Amino acid sequence: MSAAIAFVHDWLARVVIIYALVLALWGTYLYFRRDSVTGGFRSSFLVLAGVTVLQSLAGAASFVAGNRPFETLHLVYGAFAILFLPGSYLYAHGGSARREAVVLAGACWIVSIAFFRGFATG
């Protein structure tokens, strides 16, 4: 059972890294085109936040099952992503369209780095 949970956690880690990079490129493209963030981008960003929570829950279940990360910093990267994504969404939502694009694209770049570091330390 713990091997299956660890597999799901590992697989979702790969998914969130790729998904965050795709959103980062999309948001950066919108920013440099001076376009406003689309509803599709916003909903995709929220899906990223949701998948991050699922990935973290799988990691917590794996931790409880006895699988421990190589470094404790691995846990910090996960907690950071869970808090940072909704926080940046709420922060960006109240500003101009251009600010929203740069904040959400920047958030995707930042969490993709955090996801990669978490993957590398796990």
C-alpha positions as CSV (number, residue, x, y, z in Angstrom):
1,M,0.0,0.0,0.0
2,S,2.7,2.5,0.9
3,A,4.5,1.8,-2.4
4,A,1.3,2.7,-4.3
5,I,0.9,5.9,-2.3
6,A,4.6,6.8,-3.0
7,F,4.0,6.1,-6.7
8,V,1.0,8.4,-6.8
9,H,3.0,11.1,-5.0
10,D,5.9,10.8,-7.3
11,W,3.7,10.7,-10.4
12,L,1.7,13.8,-9.3
13,A,5.1,15.6,-8.6
14,R,6.0,15.1,-12.3
15,V,2.5,16.3,-13.3
16,V,2.7,19.5,-11.2
17,I,6.2,20.4,-12.5
18,I,5.2,20.1,-16.1
19,Y,1.8,21.8,-15.6
20,A,3.4,24.7,-13.7
21,L,5.9,25.2,-16.5
22,V,3.2,25.2,-19.1
23,L,1.2,27.8,-17.2
24,A,4.3,29.8,-16.6
25,L,5.0,30.0,-20.3
26,W,1.4,30.7,-21.1
27,G,1.2,33.5,-18.5
28,T,4.5,35.0,-19.7
29,Y,3.2,34.9,-23.3
30,L,0.1,36.8,-22.2
31,Y,2.1,39.3,-20.3
32,F,4.5,40.2,-23.2
33,R,1.6,40.4,-25.6
34,R,0.0,42.9,-23.2
35,D,-3.1,40.7,-23.1
36,S,-5.3,40.3,-20.0
37,V,-5.4,36.9,-18.3
38,T,-8.1,34.8,-19.8
39,G,-10.7,32.8,-17.9
40,G,-9.0,29.6,-19.1
41,F,-5.7,30.7,-17.6
42,R,-7.3,31.6,-14.3
43,S,-9.2,28.3,-14.1
44,S,-6.0,26.4,-15.1
45,F,-4.1,28.2,-12.3
46,L,-6.8,27.1,-9.8
47,V,-6.5,23.5,-11.1
48,L,-2.8,23.7,-10.5
49,A,-3.5,24.8,-6.9
50,G,-6.0,21.9,-6.5
51,V,-3.6,19.3,-8.0
52,T,-0.9,20.7,-5.6
53,V,-3.1,20.0,-2.7
54,L,-3.8,16.4,-4.0
55,Q,-0.1,15.9,-4.5
56,S,0.6,17.1,-0.9
57,L,-2.1,14.9,0.5
58,A,-0.5,11.9,-1.2
59,G,2.8,13.0,0.2
60,A,1.3,13.2,3.7
61,A,-0.2,9.8,3.3
62,S,3.1,8.4,2.1
63,F,4.8,10.1,5.1
64,V,2.4,8.5,7.5
65,A,2.9,5.1,5.8
66,G,6.6,5.4,6.7
67,N,8.2,6.9,3.6
68,R,10.4,9.8,4.6
69,P,12.0,12.3,2.3
70,F,15.7,12.5,2.1
71,E,15.7,16.1,3.4
72,T,13.2,17.8,5.7
73,L,13.3,20.8,3.3
74,H,11.2,18.6,1.0
75,L,8.2,19.3,3.3
76,V,8.9,23.0,3.3
77,Y,8.6,23.2,-0.5
78,G,5.3,21.4,-0.4
79,A,3.9,23.7,2.3
80,F,5.1,26.7,0.5
81,A,3.4,25.7,-2.7
82,I,0.1,25.1,-1.0
83,L,0.1,28.5,0.6
84,F,1.7,30.5,-2.2
85,L,-0.6,29.6,-5.1
86,P,-3.9,30.7,-3.6
87,G,-2.2,33.7,-2.0
88,S,-0.8,34.9,-5.3
89,Y,-4.1,34.4,-6.9
90,L,-5.9,36.5,-4.3
91,Y,-3.2,39.2,-4.5
92,A,-3.3,39.3,-8.3
93,H,-7.1,39.3,-8.6
94,G,-7.5,42.8,-7.3
95,G,-5.2,44.7,-9.6
96,S,-4.9,45.6,-13.3
97,A,-5.0,43.1,-16.0
98,R,-1.3,43.4,-16.7
99,R,-0.4,43.1,-13.1
100,E,-2.5,40.0,-12.8
101,A,-0.7,38.4,-15.8
102,V,2.8,39.1,-14.3
103,V,1.9,38.0,-10.8
104,L,0.3,34.7,-11.9
105,A,3.0,33.9,-14.5
106,G,5.6,34.8,-11.8
107,A,3.9,32.5,-9.3
108,C,3.9,29.7,-11.8
109,W,7.7,30.2,-12.4
110,I,8.4,30.3,-8.7
111,V,6.3,27.2,-7.8
112,S,7.8,25.3,-10.7
113,I,11.2,25.9,-9.2
114,A,9.9,24.9,-5.8
115,F,8.3,21.7,-7.2
116,F,11.5,20.8,-9.0
117,R,13.6,21.4,-5.8
118,G,11.0,19.3,-3.8
119,F,11.3,16.6,-6.4
120,A,15.1,16.8,-6.3
121,T,15.2,16.5,-2.4
122,G,12.6,13.7,-2.2
